[in-house]
Amino acid sequence: MASRNKPPPPIVTKLPRGLVPATAYDAEVIDGYALNTEFDLIPRTRRSHPQQGTYWKSLKLAVGATGRWPTDKALHRALKLKLGLVEPLYDTDGKIVGMQVESTSFDEMPHKEFCEYMDAAMAALSDAIGYDALAWLDE
């Protein structure tokens, strides 16, 4: 995080032709550095609300069409279990006494990881119901 007295580092965007400054300001800042200067990159892509909406709408439609799960949240937990997004629960003796599903919240799962999860979840859901879970969105 940049301090109040120091401007933020320049931002670049990955495009098919390579990394390019995100704005004219970023280009100007980068031009101020000597050739062969190396930079650390931090991915800043955020998950989108439309992507999140697509995921939950697919789950809701699958629940409504099949009745196999009581709620979309139950199906969400079932998909996380199926895909191994679980962590052990320990008792005070250090023994595993159960498992709980991990979070896919915006704070806990970055964009790239959620894209991979969503692809796998939609494939698993489609296999489970015998129908392309995303095709409902087109109907």
N, C-alpha and C positions, 0 to 999 in steps of 0.2 A: 504494500500500500504506500502511495506517495505521501510525503509529509506536506504540510501546508506551505512550506517555503520552496518546495521542489516540484516542478511540473511532472506530470505522469510520464512514464516512458512512452516512446512512440508505439503505435499500434499498426500491425500489418494484417492483411487479409490474404488467405491462401486462395489463389485463383488457378485455373488450368495452366497459365503461363508462369506461375511461381508466386512468390510472396511479393505483395505490392503494398505501399503505404495506404492506410485506410482513408486518410484525408490529406488535403494539401498541407495542413499544419504538420501532420506526421511526416510527410515527404520532406518538408523543410527541416524538421528536427533531425531526421536521418541524414540528410545532406550535410549537416553540421558536424558529423562524426568523420574521423579519418577512415580511409580505405582499410579494409581488413578488420574493422571493428566487429567483434562478435556480440550477439545479443542473446539473452535468454528469452524464450517464448513461453507465454502462458496462454493456454486456450481460453477464450472468453465466450465462446458460443453458448448461448443459453437455450434451454429447452423452451419450446414454444407452447403457448396455451392451445393453439389449434391441434398440435400433435397430441397433447394431453387429452384434449376433448375427443379426438378420434379414438384414442385408446379406450376411454371410459364409455363412449357411445357403443363401440364394438362389444364391450363386455355386457352392457345393459341390453343390447339387442340379442346377444347369445342367451342371456338369462331368460328374457321374455319369450324367445322362440323355442327353447328347449325345456325350461323348467327344471333343469338338472342342478342348479345352484339356487339357494334362497335369495341371494342378492348379488349385485355386481361386485361388492366388496368381498364376498365369499369366493367368487370366481377369481378375483384378483389375488387373494391369498393362495388359492389352489394353483394358479399359474406360477406364482413365486415358488411354491413348494415343488412343483413339477420341474422347474428349471434350476432348482438347487440354491435359490437365494435364501438360505437359512443360516442361522448361527445357533450354536449350542447354548443352553441355559445350564448354569452350574449351581449346585447347592453349596452350602458353607464348607463342606468337606472337599470341594473341588471336583465332585463327580457330576457328570452330565446327567441331568434329570429330564431333559426335554429339548425341544427345538423351537425357535421362533423365526418367523419370516423377517427378512431384512426390509428396510424401507426403500421405496422408489421415489421418495419425495424430491422436489426440486433441490433442496439443500443436501440431500444424501446421495443422489445419483446424477452425475454430470451428463450433459447432452449426449456425448458419444456413447457412453455406457447405456443410457436409456434407449437410444436408437437400436443398439444391439439387443437389449432386453425386449423392446417392443417387437422387433422382427421375430425373435424366438418365441415370444408369447403368442403372437398372432398365428405363427406356424403351429404351435402346440394346441391352441384353441381350435384352429381349423381342422387339425387331425382329430381332436376330441369330438367335434360336432359333425364331421364329415362334409363340411361346407366352408368355403373361403370366408373367414370372419370379416374381412374388409369389404367383401362384395356387397354386404347389406347396406353399406353406406352409399353405394351407387343406385340402389333401388328406391 
